[in-house]
Structure formats: structure tokens, C-alpha cells
């Protein structure tokens, strides 16, 4: 996996936006709420994303994963090398992260977006 593969997955999601935050992190959001952060200044390249409460505990003990700095309390994990996960898993976890964040949007925002 390369950054462009993750970009392509995220860009397929409705209302997803992409920008640079903190000078070096590539961030994907829905209505200003992040669902994926790629550490562009790290080698190997790292990425963080939100997972379910059940997945959080399991993933934090998997080789190559850890609680994401600053956002672990919100059930975010960090993969220490984006190449340690295959495309199918990336699609699954990014879709899940996107859905978890989208579902937390306010009813007013969801209505404006035409989603439920």
C-alpha cells in the first residue's frame, strides 16, 4: 500500500474531504470531522483511524498497531507502517472509520447532507 492507495479509498466516500493539518499530516474528514490521518513525515509512513470499541482492544495488541497518540480515548488506532495491512483490510477499516464518524454527526448536519 502507498499513500495514493489510501487516498483513492477515502476519496470514494461521499462528502469526504482531504487537507493537510499540522504542517505534515494528510487528513481525511467528513464535515470537518476526521476519519483518517496519514503521517507523511514519518518513515515508514503511519496512519491513524477510528475503530469500534471491540476492535480497539484487539488491534492495540496486534503487531504493528498501537493506540493513536492524542485520540486513543476516542478509540483511534495507529498502524506503524501502512504496508502492514492489505488493500481489502484498508477498505474495510476506513469504511468503518468513516461510518463511525459520520454516525456521530448532528441530526441537523445529516439533514443538510441528505443522509440519515
Secondary structure as UniProt FT lines:
FT   HELIX           3..11
FT   TURN            14..15
FT   STRAND          16..21
FT   TURN            22..24
FT   STRAND          25..30
FT   TURN            31..32
FT   STRAND          33..39
FT   TURN            40..41
FT   STRAND          46..50
FT   HELIX           53..60
FT   TURN            63..64
FT   STRAND          65..67
FT   TURN            69..71
FT   HELIX           72..74
FT   STRAND          76..79
FT   HELIX           82..84
FT   HELIX           87..103
FT   HELIX           107..113
//
